[in-house]
Amino acid sequence: MTDPAPRTSGRRKVGRPPIPLDRIVRSAVAIIDEQGAQALTLRALAARLGSSTSTLYRHVENRAHLVSLVVDHVVGEIEVDPGELQERPWDDACRTLAHALFAVLVQHRDSARLLSVEVPTGPHAMDFRELVVGSVLRGGFDPRTAAHFATAFSRTVLGFAMQADVGEDVTDPAPVPAIESADPERHPSIAAVSAHLPTSLADEFELAIDLLVEGLRSAEMTGGEHHATRSAAGSRSRSRSSR
């Protein structure tokens, strides 16, 4: 006669409850905002959530994957109306998109640096890129020009956003006494413009975007002659090399 099987309580040991992905990403953004990108680790995120890294691995493959989710979340905060943008001239649309992206990036510490590490390809990033490229194509530019402009556009916005310090008022530049008291005999040019220096980061950014857009507009105005000249020069060069 065999002994009866031991009784069980009927309860199975369960792991930690799953955490919604949106909560994970928002908590990761909060860590970066408060402490910087270097503080974002899976261990730190798990501690903030009162969970474990094994629970996080149900949603994210590694830190790089987590960062990509954070980046796309930040881009998703951009508030623009795609339909309204399509009603605007291409240059006005590009300016609006640039300022919208800049405004979001300066609100989130290190987000611009994270965006510059690799090309963002999340759904929100792709939607935003579509708006930029589509605006330029709608302006009548060829695909190659639109692609190059979109890259220059992104690098310009990211570059300026990375210069903003945490909590900085980008419209109020800190005074620079050395410039304000520049010696007009030794540095006459600086002295002549000292009343206008330093400029605010916001003003510098607006100027940079204006120059970028106006540069493309200038290329549009002279593009036919410019491309024709380059094409003719290229043909002559090929003709000489084939002799």
C-alpha positions, 0 to 999 in steps of 0.5 A, a space after each residue: 500500500 502506497 502512501 497518499 500523495 501529499 496535499 497541496 494548498 491549491 495555490 501556485 507561486 506567481 511572479 510579479 504582475 506585468 507592468 504596462 509598457 506605457 508606464 515603463 516608458 514614462 518612468 524611464 523618461 522621468 529618470 532621464 529628466 531628473 538625472 540625465 541619460 546616464 542614470 537610465 539603467 534597467 536596474 534603476 528603472 525596475 527600482 523606480 517601478 518597484 519591480 524587477 529587471 526580469 519583469 522589464 525584460 518581458 517588454 524590452 530587449 535591452 537598454 538600447 531598445 528602452 532608449 528607442 522607446 523613450 525617444 519615440 515617446 518624446 517625439 510623440 509629444 510634438 503637437 502639430 496638426 498634419 492636415 493644417 500643415 498641408 494647407 501651409 506653404 512648404 517653408 512655413 510648414 518646415 519652420 513650424 515643425 522645427 519649432 515644435 520639435 525644438 520646444 519638446 526637446 528642450 523640455 526633456 533633459 538629454 533627449 536631443 543627445 539620445 536622438 542623435 545617437 542613431 536614426 530614430 525609426 519608431 512610429 512617432 519619429 517616422 510620422 514626424 519625418 514624413 511631415 518634414 520630407 512631405 513638406 519639402 516635396 510638396 514645395 516642388 523639390 526633387 527627392 534627393 534635395 528633400 532627403 538632404 534637407 531633412 537631414 540638415 533640418 534634424 541636425 540643426 534642431 538637435 544641435 541647438 537643443 543639446 545646447 540648452 541646459 536643464 531648466 534654462 530659459 532659452 529666451 533669456 541669455 546670461 550676460 557676458 561682461 567681457 563682451 559688454 565692456 569690449 575695448 572699442 580700440 582693440 575690438 571695434 567690431 565686437 564693441 559695435 555689436 555688444 549691445 546685441 550680444 549675447 543673443 538668446 538660444 531661441 533667437 539663434 535657433 530661429 535665425 538658423 532655421 530661417 537661414 536653412 529654409 531660405 537657403 533651400 528657397 534660394 536653391 529653388 530660385 537658381 536651381 535650374 541654371 545651377 543644375 544645368 551648369 553642373 550638368 554641362 560641366 560634368 559632360 565636358 569633364 567626361 568628354 575630356 576624360 574619354 579622349 
